[in-house]
Amino acid sequence: MITLIVGLLGLVVFFLATIVFGRRLRQQPSKIAAEETSRIMHFLFFAGLGLPFMISIFYPGINKLDFLVGFSPLPMRPLFILFGLIIAIPGLYFLSISNRKLRALGSGANAFRLTQRVVVQDVYRMTRNPMSFGYYLSALSLSLITGSTLLTLYTLFGIIPVHIFFLKYFEEYELELRLGDSYRTYKTQVPFLLPSIGRR
């Protein structure tokens, strides 16, 4: 049960921090403030949204989460497993390629080493947030493959909407402060989340 509490608490803290630091940046807009708060938010993402997810794999085990709250596992198991496997492929692809491109072309990594310039090649030409898109698909894939109703609901109605709010309210503004006109131009040319395949 502690895993569920930590997961819910992490989600709430991440959501509230997005509001607090998003407001702070709007009141004191500067590149330095953007860098500082971005590092804090990335830490809270890993601690609040990533860590509980990983812990639940080992304790109590993802397939036991439904039992803890009295949910039944997902029905039509073979169908959900198949769909989970299908969306895992683009999920892992977008996660891996976006990380590689950020390191190679943006002089950064996926969190604490902040990118120094806008990356516009490959998957970043299709969507401004390929890493997030890949993360959503991968998290949902794991939820469906394991057959956990609770994890599926947590992903669909917790992680994804809260993280999209973070991207829209905090990260886009933070990137504008850090990367300036190059990001503002990029923002007008590339879709926010869902990839535009024709732009590859």
matplotlib code that plots the C-alpha trace (Angstrom):
import matplotlib.pyplot as plt

x = [0.0, 2.9, 3.8, 0.4, 0.6, 4.1, 2.9, -0.1, 1.9, 4.6, 2.0, 0.5, 3.8, 4.9, 1.6, 1.9, 5.6, 4.7, 2.3, 4.6, 7.7, 5.7, 4.4, 7.9, 9.3, 6.6, 7.2, 11.0, 11.8, 15.5, 17.7, 19.3, 16.0, 14.9, 17.9, 17.6, 13.9, 14.2, 16.7, 14.4, 11.4, 13.3, 14.3, 10.7, 9.7, 12.0, 11.3, 7.6, 6.5, 9.4, 10.5, 7.1, 6.5, 9.9, 9.3, 5.9, 7.6, 9.5, 7.2, 4.4, 4.7, 2.6, 0.3, -0.6, -1.6, -5.2, -5.6, -4.5, -7.3, -9.9, -9.8, -10.2, -7.4, -8.1, -10.5, -9.8, -6.1, -4.8, -6.2, -4.6, -1.3, -1.3, -2.1, 0.5, 3.2, 2.2, 2.5, 5.7, 7.5, 7.0, 7.3, 10.7, 11.8, 10.8, 12.4, 15.7, 16.1, 15.1, 17.7, 20.4, 19.6, 19.6, 23.0, 24.5, 22.9, 21.6, 24.7, 22.5, 20.7, 17.2, 17.2, 20.0, 22.4, 20.2, 20.3, 22.2, 20.4, 17.2, 17.3, 15.2, 16.4, 14.9, 12.0, 12.3, 11.0, 7.9, 7.0, 8.4, 8.1, 9.2, 10.7, 7.4, 5.4, 7.6, 7.4, 3.6, 3.4, 5.9, 4.2, 0.8, 2.3, 3.7, 0.3, -1.6, 0.9, 0.8, -3.0, -3.2, -6.4, -5.0, -1.8, -3.6, -5.9, -3.0, -1.1, -4.1, -5.6, -2.7, 0.8, -0.1, -2.4, -0.2, 2.9, 1.2, 0.3, 4.0, 5.1, 2.6, 2.7, 6.3, 8.7, 7.7, 8.1, 11.4, 12.7, 11.8, 13.7, 16.8, 16.9, 15.1, 14.0, 15.2, 12.8, 9.9, 10.4, 10.6, 7.4, 5.5, 6.7, 6.4, 3.4, 3.3, 3.0, 1.4, 4.0, 3.4, 4.7, 5.0, 7.6, 10.1]
y = [0.0, 2.3, 2.2, 3.5, 6.3, 7.3, 7.3, 9.5, 11.8, 12.1, 13.0, 15.7, 17.2, 17.3, 19.0, 21.6, 22.2, 22.8, 25.6, 27.1, 27.2, 28.1, 31.2, 32.0, 32.0, 34.4, 36.7, 36.6, 35.6, 34.9, 32.3, 31.5, 31.0, 28.8, 26.6, 26.3, 25.5, 23.1, 21.0, 20.9, 19.9, 17.2, 15.8, 15.9, 14.1, 11.2, 11.1, 11.6, 10.0, 7.6, 6.1, 4.9, 3.3, 1.4, 0.5, -1.0, -3.5, -5.0, -4.2, -5.3, -6.2, -4.6, -7.6, -7.2, -3.5, -4.2, -6.6, -3.9, -1.6, -4.2, -3.8, -6.6, -7.0, -5.7, -7.9, -9.4, -9.9, -11.2, -8.1, -5.7, -7.5, -7.3, -3.6, -3.0, -4.7, -2.7, 0.7, -0.3, -0.3, 3.5, 4.3, 2.8, 4.2, 7.8, 7.5, 6.2, 8.4, 11.6, 10.9, 10.2, 13.4, 15.6, 14.4, 14.6, 17.8, 19.7, 19.2, 18.0, 14.9, 14.0, 15.9, 17.4, 18.3, 20.9, 21.3, 24.3, 24.6, 23.6, 20.2, 20.2, 17.0, 13.5, 12.9, 16.6, 17.6, 15.5, 16.6, 19.1, 16.5, 13.1, 12.0, 12.6, 11.0, 7.9, 7.9, 8.0, 5.1, 3.1, 3.6, 2.7, -0.3, -1.6, -1.0, -2.9, -5.8, -6.4, -6.3, -3.8, -1.8, 0.5, 1.2, 1.8, 4.3, 6.0, 6.4, 7.6, 10.0, 10.8, 10.7, 11.7, 14.7, 16.0, 15.8, 17.5, 20.3, 20.5, 20.7, 23.4, 25.5, 25.2, 23.6, 25.6, 28.9, 27.7, 26.8, 30.2, 31.8, 29.6, 29.2, 32.4, 33.1, 29.8, 27.9, 30.3, 29.8, 26.1, 26.2, 27.7, 25.2, 21.8, 20.1, 20.0, 16.3, 14.0, 13.4, 14.7, 11.8, 13.8, 16.1, 13.2]
z = [0.0, 0.7, -3.0, -4.0, -1.4, -2.6, -6.3, -5.5, -3.4, -6.1, -8.7, -6.4, -5.5, -9.2, -10.2, -7.4, -8.1, -11.8, -10.7, -8.1, -10.3, -13.4, -11.6, -10.2, -13.7, -14.9, -12.0, -12.3, -15.9, -16.4, -17.9, -14.6, -12.9, -15.8, -15.4, -11.6, -11.7, -14.6, -12.7, -9.7, -11.9, -13.6, -10.2, -9.0, -12.2, -11.6, -7.9, -8.1, -11.4, -12.3, -9.0, -7.6, -11.0, -10.8, -7.1, -7.9, -10.3, -7.4, -4.5, -4.3, -8.0, -10.8, -11.0, -7.3, -7.4, -8.4, -5.5, -3.1, -4.1, -4.9, -8.7, -11.2, -13.7, -17.3, -19.2, -22.6, -21.6, -24.9, -26.7, -24.2, -24.3, -28.1, -28.1, -25.4, -27.5, -30.6, -28.8, -27.1, -30.4, -31.2, -27.5, -27.2, -30.5, -29.7, -26.2, -27.5, -30.6, -28.8, -26.0, -28.6, -30.6, -27.5, -26.5, -30.0, -31.3, -28.2, -26.0, -23.2, -21.9, -20.8, -17.5, -15.4, -18.2, -19.9, -23.7, -25.0, -28.3, -30.0, -31.8, -35.0, -36.6, -36.9, -34.4, -33.2, -36.7, -36.1, -32.6, -30.1, -27.3, -28.7, -25.4, -23.6, -26.4, -26.1, -22.3, -22.4, -24.9, -22.9, -19.6, -21.1, -22.8, -19.6, -17.9, -20.6, -20.9, -17.1, -17.2, -14.3, -14.3, -11.6, -13.4, -16.7, -15.0, -13.2, -16.4, -18.5, -15.9, -13.7, -15.3, -18.8, -18.1, -15.2, -17.4, -20.4, -18.0, -17.0, -20.6, -21.5, -18.3, -17.2, -19.8, -22.8, -21.0, -19.4, -22.9, -24.2, -21.5, -22.0, -25.7, -26.9, -30.4, -31.8, -29.6, -30.3, -34.0, -33.6, -31.5, -34.3, -36.9, -35.1, -33.5, -29.7, -29.0, -31.6, -34.3, -37.8, -39.9, -43.1, -41.4, -40.9]

ax = plt.figure().add_subplot(projection="3d")
ax.plot(x, y, z, "-o")
ax.set_aspect("equal")
plt.show()
